[in-house]
Amino acid sequence: AKLGELGCGHRLATQVCMISRIHTRSSSDSDASKGPSHALKRAKVANYVVQSCYNVDTRDFEDHTFSGIMFDLNVKRDLPLEYIEIQKVWVRGYLGPMTVWVTPGTYQQKRNRRSEWKCVHRGNHKPSMQNLSPLELSTPIRLKAGESTGLYIHSGLEGDMGIVYNNRRSRITHEDPHLCIMPGMAHISDEPFSQVGYWGGGSWRWDREFVGRMTYGVKWMLWNPCKNVHARFPPMFKDMIFTMLMCHRRRESPLNKLPCAVLYYVFNMLPWDWAGQDDIKATITKMEQNARIPRHQNSSRYFFYGGELVAADDDSDPDWDDEDNCDEDCDDKED
């Protein structure tokens, strides 16, 4: 009955019975004391990266265009992924000489320190104001569960039309079950990492959001009877494992005839969403509800960002962000 409620009992039981028959036949032809040695060699991670890659599209309000955007990306631990691999970044604008840079952890306190960044894309791109243009990374960005990285996308095109970005509208720019894209800073200089802006003065603008797309693949963990691995799987999957092991303990159950190693081998072969995704869908709904913050909560001249009181957008002056020297004091603090 429990397996029926989970909606996966028939499929899993079929696989278990097939392995049971194979084990029974092999036992009759060889020394039973040897046991199913292949079942003891369980893989820890999938031997592939998902090729049907995920595409993350952020919101696009076309608030601003200028030379660059710098922000953090955080990989979540909600699902049993081993790592994600970012393969492409997509942006739009007049583009021109484009570079993409990456730094471990976070971009904060590093925005003027070129030596702490690695360039993973360099090339000239045709203008593309209407459609997103892909920037393929020479070295894919690989991040394990729980890790973060700083990203910096820059156009060396002279003027203020390099790439499109947004004003910050929420605590998180984009969130899906695998990662979070955080708000960051815009750069208004056609020289990467330059501290001097297009009109002189400071070159960085707080409280901006990446506009574009990211293409990435995922490498998944495989279930094993270890506490730190089992805990990473969704509740429905863990319930399925628990139910099957309870059945295995009962003498009247057909599963009782199988060695534990065989049962573990079957569990190891199952994808993380085999038992269903209802709990994952509920998590996504909650993320969508919590991702936005009302505009009025971010309409004051100053707000706390990264533990510092910094200048926010001035809604009464739409040109204030790109023309005033609003972050000289911040740059002086870093120096």
N, C-alpha and C positions, 0 to 999 in steps of 0.2 A: 504493500500500500504506500509506504514511504517513497519507494522508487517511482511509483506511478505519479505521486504528487510532484516529484522533481522533474518528471517528463523525460527522463533519460535512462530509465531502468532497462528498457527493452534493448536499446542499442548496446549499452555496457554489458548487460548479461550475455548478449549474443557473442561479443568478443571474448568474454571470460570463458564461455562454454567451448568456443573454438580452440582456445589455448589449452583448455582442460583436455579435449580429445587428443590434441597433438602430444601433450605431456603423457597421457595414458598410453598411447601407442609407442612412444619412444621408451617408456619405462619397461614395456614388455619385451623390447628388443635389446635392452642393454641393462647394465647393472643399475638397479634402482637407487643404490646408495650414492651414485654420482650426482643425482638431482639435476634440475634445470639450470646449468651453469650460466647459460645465456641470459637468464632472467635476473641474475645477480649483477649484471653489468648494465646499469641504468645510466643513460646520459643525463647530464646536469642542465644543459641548455640545448635549444633547437639548433640543428646543423645548417640553418639557413637564415637569411634576413628576408623579411616579408618583401616580395617584389611588387605586390599591389600596394604601392606606397601611399601613405597618408598625405593629403594636401591640406594645409592649414591656411585659410583665407581670413585675414583680419578685416575689420571694418574700414571703410574708405569714405571719409567726408571731404577729402581734398581741401583740408584747411590751409596747408602751406606747401610751398616747394622751396628747396634750397639744396645744400651740398651733401648733407649726410645725416644719419640717424644712428644713435648708439643706445643699446638696451640690453637687458639680461633675459636669458631663457633658462627656465628651471624644469628639470625632468621629475615627474611625480613618482611616488612609490605605491600608488593605489592598486596597480595591477602588477602581475609577476613578470615584468620585463627585465631583461638582462641589460640591454642598452638600446638607445635609439641612435640612428645614423642620419644626420642631415646631409642631403646630397645636393640640393639646389635652394637658392633664395631668389624670389621673384619680386621685382619692383617696377615702377613706371615713372616716367618723367622724360626730360630731354637726354638723360643718361650721359653718354660720352665716355671718357676714361673712368671705368668703374673698378673699385677694389672692395673686397670683403675681408674683414679682419676678425680674429677670434682671440680671446684671452681666458684663462681658467678662472672659474669662480664668478667674478662680477666685474663690470666696467668701472664701478665707482672707485674714485681715487686713482684712476689709471688713464683718464681721458686725454692727458697731455704726455703720456709716457709711451712713446712708440715702441721702445725696446721690449715692453711687456706684452706685445701683440704679435700674432703670426698672420701673415697674409695668405688667404686660401683661395683668392680669386683675383685675377688682374686681366682686364681686357677692355677694348673699345666696343661700345654698343650704340646702335642706331637709336634715334629718338623714338619713344613709344609712350605717348601721353595717354592713349585710350586703353591700351592692353598691357598687361603685366609681361615683363621681359625676364627670361630665366638667366640667372648667374650661376653657372655650374661650378661647384667647388672642386679645386684640384685635389684637395685632401678632405674627404668627408669628415664632418664634425661628429665624433662619437662620444656620447654621454651616457654613463650608467645611471640607474635609478637613484634619485636623490641628489644628483650632481647638477651644477649650474655652470653657465658660461656667459661671458659678455660678447656681444656681436656689434660690429661697427660696419655699416654699409656707406660707402662714400663715392661721390661723383667729383671728378676733377674738372668738370666743365666750368668755364668761367661764367659768372652770373649767378642768378638765384633760381634757376629752373631745373636743377640737376635731378632730384628725386622728390616724390610726393610723400608727405607725412601728415599726421593728425595732431591736434591738441589732445591732451590726456582727458579722457572722459570717464574713466573707471579705475578701480584699484588694480585691475588686471586687463591688459590689452586683449588677450585671447587665452582661453583655457579649454582644453579637451581632456579626455581620460589619460593622456600620456604626458602632456607638458603644459607649461604656462609661459606665455610671452608677457613680459612686464613693461610698464612705461619706461621711458628713458629720456635722452637729451638729443636735441637737434644741433647740427654743426653748420655754421654759416661762413665757412671758408673753403675755397677750392683746393687748399693744401691740406692733406690728411694730418690730423692731430694739431694743426696750427692753433695757437692761442689768440691770434689776431683775426677779428671778424672782417667781413666784406667791407664794412664802413669804418673799420678801425675799432678799437675797444675790444671787449670780450667776444669770443666766437661761439659760445655754447648757450643753448636755451633750454631751461628746465621744462619738465612736464610735457613731453611730446610722446607720440606713439608711432610705432612702425606701421606702415601701410604696405601690404603685399601678400606674399604667399611663401610657405616653406614646404618643401617636399622631403619626406623622411621615411625611413624604414624602421622596423622594430625587430629585435631579436628577443624571443621569449624564453623564459625559464621553463624547465620541465619539472613536474612534481616529483618530489622524493620524500621519504619518511624522515625528514629533519624538521625540527621546530621552526628554524628561521626560514626554511623554504615553504613549508605548509602554511605558515602565517601570511605569506604574500598572496595567496590565492583568494578569489572572491568567496563570500559566504556560501553561495549555492554549491560551489565546487567542493568546499570543505564539508558541507552537509552530506553531499553524495559520498565522499570518501568515508565519513563516519558511519553512514548507513550500510555501505558495503562491508565494512570491517565488522560491524555488529552481526550482519548476516553470516559472515565467515566464522564467527565464534559459535554459532548454533549448530549442534550436531545434525539436526534434521535438514539443514540447508545444503543444497548441492555445492555451494561455495566452500563448505567445510572440507571437501575432499582436495582442495587445491592448497599447495604450499603458499605461505605468505609471499614468498619471493615472486611467484607467478602473478599474484594479485597486484603487488607493487609494480611489476613490470607493465601491466595493463594501464594502471593509473599514470605511469610515467609517459605512456604513449599518447595520452589524451591532451588536446589543446585546453588552455585555461578556461575557455567559455563553453566547454562541452555540456555543462549542467544548465546552461541558460545564461541570459544576460539581464534579467529583470532588475537585479540589484545595481548593475552598472547603469542601466537606463535611469534609475531613480537618482543615482549620483550625478549624472549628466544634467538632469532637470534641476537639481539643487544648485549646480554650478551656474547654470544659466540664470537662475533667480538671484544669486549672490554676486554675479560678476559685475553688475552695474552699480554705480553710486549716483544719487541724484546730482544734477548739475550744480544746484545751489550749495552743496557741501564743498564744492571746490571753486567757488566764485570769489573768495576773498583775495586780497593782494598778496598775502603770505600764508604758507602752510608748512607743516612738518614733513620733510622728505629725507629718508635715510638718517634720521636723528638730528637733522639741522633745520632751522627755520630759513626757508628760501622763498624767493619771489615767485609768485604764481602768475597766471594769465590776468591781464587787465581787460575784461570784456568790453569796457567802454572805449578802448583804443585798439582796434584790430591790428594796427601796425606796430604796437608797442613791443611785441616779442622780437621782431626782426630788426628794429632800428635802435632801440635803447641799449645802453651798455649795462644790462641788468645783472650780469654775473661777475663783475670785476672783483668784488669782495670774495666770492667763492674761489676764483682762480688764485687770489693772493693767499688764501688759507692753505691751498694745496702746496704752493711753492714753499 
